[in-house]
Amino acid sequence: MRVKTPSGTYSVNVPFYLRRGHGGYVAYVRWFKNKERRQLTIPLKTYDDDLAKQRIAEIKKVENIRDIIERRIVNDNKKHKFTWLNNNADTELIPLDTLGKLKEKFLRDKSGKIDQSSVDRYEISLDRFIDVLGKNFRIKNIKKQHIKDFKKTYKGNHEPSGININLRGIKCFLRWVAAEDDTPDIKVPKIEMEDEPELSEKIIPDSAIAELMKSELREIYKYALSFGYSTGCRIDEMLRGRIINDFLYIESQYTKSGKEREIYLDKTQKEYWRKIYNDFKNNHSCSETSYEGYIQHELREVCLDLIKQKKIDQTYTFHCLRHTYITRRCIQLGGNVYLVKEEVGHSSVNTTELYKHFKQSKLLSWFPSLEKEIKALFKRKMPSLVTVNPVTVEQAVDGETADS
């Protein structure tokens, strides 16, 4: 913009930026005089994008630019030409309702109300959302298209199940914003989940386990895979648990169900756990979730390599080990889903029952090592999968089972 004044003609530029230290947006009026650049900073006194643009338009009026250059921005009565800068002006800042600010408030609100692992998971999900939109993105501006952009960004890099975990965290956050009294009144956009593989696609066959253990996967991660395969333990539970005698004890705040868990470990499992825990503590200055990310990343790379070699058919995540373990335990315990529920820490037997619907041919193709148990189970027409009397773990140990 070129502006004529009594003292000459000037080339003027008026950019504006968000600067927290200045109470929101500020405008920089820049011009050249005798080849020397001059600048005046004008606080806009708002965090609101639309209001900032209105005030920029006011500054850019030619008569105002002339007054700025000539240093006549205060009237004879000592009133500022820009009304929002006068002492008696209504300059109350519009709240900075951005993703970054509300994320911190949301996490503070959830801390102590839910287990810390869930709070950490929410933080990761919202950080990924902020990576796409930016921490200063206004919460009121979030539309359905932004959710689509988020999914598009991570599609191909993350598994559908991982994207859905983040989407659930984002949905919970936006609903919290809409429900709180001191947060913006927003309309939560519809969030559609990605199509996830069927449960059968999350089971790791014996043959795939064998190939993974022979692969180039780091030795310490093979210990982790072996531990997960033989216990059904989640990674965060594995890292937050402590060994007491022959059990891995996990406090209630670290379990998904919110209940204490005890997992019996044999000598080999205890040795593996110590190796994994020491690697986590000594070689990774990170959280349990970040450590899980290291394992997941390398496991995916190894799976892709094995697929190219036509040794396995698909990629797997660490959590697939838990699905595999539960399926195998349903077979080994004669289909008694109540015993399996107690062992793996499900909140409801309905979750455990999802693992009972596989056909005999499918189970035999996955687990030839359990051929005898599978055939015995189906020979009895799986009565315990249809109806069983709940029994406690203590009763089972004493020999009283549904088949007794």
N, C-alpha and C positions, 0 to 999 in steps of 0.2 A: 504494500500500500504506500503510495506517495502522497505526502501531506504538505501543503504550503502554509507557512507561517510568516509573520513579519520579519523574522530573522533568517528565512531561507526555506528551501524545499528539502524534505527529509523522506528517506525510505524507512518505513516502519513495519515491524513484525510483532504480532501479538500472540505468541503461543501460551498455552496454560497447562499446568501439571497438578497432580495431586501430591501435596506435601503435608504430612501429618503435623509437623512442627509449626505450620502456619495456620492451623485450625481448618484444614480442608484444602480445597483447590486454591491455587494462586495463579495470577496472570503475570507474565513478564512482558512489559512494553519495551521494545528495543528499537533504537534508531542510531544513525551515524551523524556525527557532527565533526567537520574537519577531519574526515577519515578516522575518527575515533568513535568506537562504539559506546553508546550510553544505554543504561537500563534502569527501569523503575519496576519494583515488585509491588503488585497490588493484591492483597488478600481478598479472596472472593467469599470467605466466611461461610462456606457450605461444603458438604460432601456429596450433595445431590447433583447428578450429571446435568439434568435439565435446567436447574436453577443456575448452575455454573455457566452454562451456555448463554442463558439470558443476560447474565452480568457481563460476560465477555462481549456480547453484542452491544451492550450499553457503553463499554469502554471503547469499542471500535468506532463509535460515532466520530465523524471528522472533527466536530467542535471539541469533543473531549480529548482527542488525540493532540489537538493543538494546545489545549490547556496543559496537558501532561508534559509536553515538550518544553513549554514556556514556564513550567513549574507553577501554573496557576490552577491547582486542583483543589484549593480551598477558597471559598467565597469570602467577601469582606466581613460577613458576620460569623466567620470561623466555622461555617458548616462545610462539610466535605461534599464535593460534587457527586460522589458515589454514596448514595444514602445508606447502604448497608455498613458503611464504615463510620457513621456518626454515632456518638455515644448513646443517644436516645433511640437509635434504630433497633428494630427487632432483628437482632443478629444471632438468635439462638441457633446453634448448629443442628442441622438435620442429622439424626442418628446415623452412624456409619454401619448400616445393616448389610454388611458384606459377608461373603462366605467365610473369609478368614476370621472375622470377629465373632460371628455366630457359631462357628465350629468350636472355638475355645469355650464359649459359654455353654454350649451343648455338652461338651465333654466334662466340664466342671459339674454340671447338673447331674450327669449320669454317674460320675465317680462316687462310689460308696453305695449307690442304689443297686448296681448290678456288678457281677464279677469283673475283675480288672481285665481279664482276657477279652471280654466283650467290648469294654471301653477301648482297649488297644485296637481291636478289629474295626470299630467305628472310626477311629482316628485314621487308620490306613485307608479305609474306603473314602473318607472325606478328603484326604490328601490327594488321592487319585482324581477326585472330582475337581479339586482346586487346580491340579496340574493342567486340566483341560480348559477350565473357565477363568482361572486366575483368582487370587485371594481377595481382590478388590471388586469382584463381580457382585452387583447388587442382587440380593436375594429375591426382590420383587420382580426382577426381570427374567427369572428362570422359566423357560417354557419347555414344552414337550420336545422341541427340536434340539434343545441343549442335552436332553437325556439321550436322544438318538446320536448326537455328536460324540457323547461320552462312550457309548457302546461301539461306535464305528472306530474310535481311537484305539480301543483295546482288543477289538476283534482280530483274531489271528495271532495276537501276542499272548493272550490269556485264554484259558479254557472257559467254556460257557458257564461252568459252575462257579469259577472264580469271578467272572463278570457279574453273575447274579448275586454273589455274596456282597459285592460292592454296591449293587443296585438296591439291595435290601437295606444296607446301611444308609444310603442316600435317602431312600423313602422314609425311613424312621426319623432321620434328621429333619426333613422337610415337614413331616407331620408334627414333629415337636415344635418347630418354628410357628406353624399355623395355630397350634393349640395354646401356646404360652401367652399370658396377658401382656408381657412387656417386650414382645417381639412383633415383627410386622404381620399384618393380616394378609396372608398370601393364599393363593389357590394352588394346591399341590397338583402338578401335572400328572397325568396317567403314566405309570412306569410299567412297561411290559418286559417280562423276563425273557432271557434268551432260552432257546430250546436246548435242554440238557439231554445227554445220553440216557437211555433206559438204565435201570439198576444193573441189568445183566451186562452192560458195557463197562461197569465199574468193578467187575470181579476179575481178579488176576489169576489166570489158570496156572497150574503147576509148571507147565512148560515155559510160560513167560517169566515166572519167578526164577527158574533155572537159568534162563538167558540173561536176566538182569544181574544175577550173582556172578555170572561169567564175564560180564561186560567191563568196560573201562571206567565204570563208576568208581569214585573215590572209595577207598577201603572203609573209612569212617562212615560214609553214607550207606555202605552195604551193611554195616552193623546196625544202623538206624532202620533200614528196611527189614532186616531179620527180626529186630525187636518189635517193630510194628506188625509184622506178619504173624508173629507168635504170641502177641498179647492183645492186638486190636487197639492199642493205646494211641491217642492223638499226640501229635508232636508237642503241643504246648503243655499237655498233661505230663508227658514224659520228662520235659525239662523243668517243670515246676514241682514235680513230685520228689519225695525223699524216701530212701530205703530204710525201713525199720524191720529188723530181723529178715524174714523171707518175703516181705511184701513191699511193693512200691505204694507209698501212702500219698494221696493227693487231697489237699484240703478243699473244702466245699467251694471256696471262692474261685478256685481254678478249674472246676468242672463245669461242663455245659449244663448239667442237670441241677447244679447248685447243691449237690449232696457229696459227702465224703466218699472217696473210692479207695479200695485196697485191691491191688493186683498181685497175685502170687507170682513170684519169680523163681526159676531154678538157678543153679549156679552159673550156667552159661548166660542166661538173660541178665543176671546181675552184673556180670563182667562186661557185657555189651553196654548196659546202661551207664556204667562208670566211664567207659571210653567215650561214649557220646556226650555225657555231661561235662567231662573234662575238656573235650574239644570245644564245646559251646562256651565254657567259661574262660578258657585260656587263649583261644584263637579268634574269638568273635566279640568285639565290643558292640554288641547289638542286642535287640530284644529277642524273645522266643519266636515271635512272628517273623522277624527278619531272618533268623536262622532257618526257619521252615522254608522261607523263600529261596535260600541258597540250595537247599536240598531239592526243592521242587524244580528249580531252573536246571540243575544238572541232570536230574532224573528225566526231565522232558527231552533234553539234548541227547541223552543216551537212548531213550525210546525212539526218537526220530532216526538215529543211526541204525538201530536194530530193525526198524521198519524198512529202511533202504536195503538192508541185507536180507529182508524177507524172513527174519527170525521171529518177529512178533507182528501182530496185525494192527495195533493201535498204541497211542500214548496212554500213560497211567499217571495218576497223582499219588502222593503219599497216602491220602485219605482212602484210596482204593484198597489199601492194605486192611483198613478197618472193615470195609464192606466184605472183603474176602474172608477175614477172620470170623465175622459174625455168621456168614454163610456156612463156613466149615464147622463152627461150633453147633449150629442148628443140626447138622448131620451127626456129629459126634455125640451129642446129648440126646439123640433119638427124637429130634424134633420138638423138644420141650422148650418152647419159646419163653416160658416164665423163668427158667433157670438161665437161659441166655440173656434175657433182659437184665437180671440182677448182676450177671457177670460183667456185661459191657457197659452198664450204667445208663441204660435208656430210661427216660422219664415215664414212658408209657409202653405197654406191651404191644400197642398198635404199631409202633415203629418197628419193633422186632419182627412182627408178623409179615412185614413187607418182604422178608427174606425166605418165606416158606413156599412161594409160588413157582419155583423153578421146576422144570420137567426133569425126569430121571436121566434122559439122554443128555441134557445140557450139563447136569451135575457130573455125570460120568466123563464127559469130554473135558470138563475143567479139572476135575480132581481124581485122576486114576489112582492116586495114592489112597483114596477113601472108597474104593470100589466096593469092598465088603460091607462097609457101614451104609453106603447108599442103597445097595440092593436089599439089605436087611430092612432098611427104613421103608422102602416102597413095597416090600413083600408083605409088611404089616398094613399096607394101604395108608400109611402115615396117620394112624388114629390120633397121635398126640399133636399133630399139626391142625387137626380139626377141632378137637376139644380135649383139654387136659385140666386136671385139678391143680391150681397153683400150689407149689410147695416152696419152702424156704431153702436156702443154700444149706443151712444146718441139717435139715431133714434129708437132703440129698446125700450129704456126707455120711449120715448115720445109716444110709442104705434104703431109706424110704423114698421111692420115686413114684412117678405116675404108673410105671409098669409093675410095681410091686404088688 
